[in-house]
Amino acid sequence: MGPHALWLTEWLCEVMHLRPGMRVLDLACGRALSSIFLAREFGVQVWATDLWISATDNAERIRGAALQDQVFPIHADARHLPFADEFFDAILCIDAFEYFGTDASFLPSLIRYLKPGHQVGIVNAGVQTEMDELPGEWPPDFAAFHTPAWWRRHWTMSRTVQVERAEQMPGGRALWMQWNEAVGSENSYLTTEAGAHLGFHRVVARRTG
Ligand SMILES: C[S@@+](CC[C@H](N)C(=O)[O-])C[C@H]1O[C@@H](n2cnc3c(N)ncnc32)[C@H](O)[C@@H]1O
């Protein structure tokens, strides 16, 4: 649904340990493209969970990919997930964590669904330096964009994880522009001076305790 889900998922998976048969939560999976990719590429089972896209809508796409026995569509709010504690071997979130994850209480509420010692990884849009003001041409929801260092601190302060990586994607802004061109969207906020701060980053951590 945003700058290409598969490009971002591939980059995140480079630094996550995924093995066949693992149970993976794809949080805020949108149209479940990343979920289908994860099942195909790594042989994992995926709980494809999203709020704005219905489970029925995703089920059709999953059936189209003949993965209905491996990818399970769930309609749920990230803040009220219907899973058992310690159910998942890995949790991923592609291009969405800033919608709910800036709240200090969110990571602790999510991490209970992950087995101790296992990984949670996110890739999302963000900034290269923290901004004191939102540039006029940016939409208000960009106020939730942060730097990798901000996320490292935010997650470390939760005392629930050990952060393994928090890093910018090389060429992230260019990738975003390439995506906008591919879908015929404007690049206006990316090409201004402030736009040079925009890009993507990945944050990967392991549950402690
Ligand atoms: C930019 S889209 C990204 C979707 C998908 N991961 C992708 O990369 O194409 C953001 C997604 O976040 C989801 N989302 C936003 N708030 C949510 C919440 N509270 N709980 C679950 N999903 C949420 C939306 O449903 C939407 O699909």
The ligand as an ORCA input file, in Angstrom:
! r2SCAN-3c Opt
* xyz 0 1
  C       0.944      2.309      4.630
  S      -0.082      0.927      4.955
  C       1.126     -0.375      4.863
  C       0.491     -1.700      4.612
  C       1.449     -2.829      4.257
  N       2.250     -3.245      5.396
  C       2.317     -2.445      3.071
  O       3.520     -2.201      3.273
  O       1.782     -2.374      1.964
  C      -0.416      1.061      6.694
  C      -1.245     -0.083      7.245
  O      -1.324      0.093      8.656
  C      -2.539     -0.468      9.063
  N      -2.902      0.055     10.380
  C      -2.984      1.341     10.766
  N      -3.368      1.418     12.049
  C      -3.534      0.144     12.483
  C      -3.904     -0.441     13.715
  N      -4.210      0.305     14.774
  N      -3.955     -1.792     13.789
  C      -3.643     -2.562     12.730
  N      -3.271     -2.074     11.533
  C      -3.216     -0.738     11.413
  C      -3.545     -0.077      8.004
  O      -4.644     -0.927      8.016
  C      -2.678     -0.137      6.734
  O      -2.888     -1.341      6.054
*
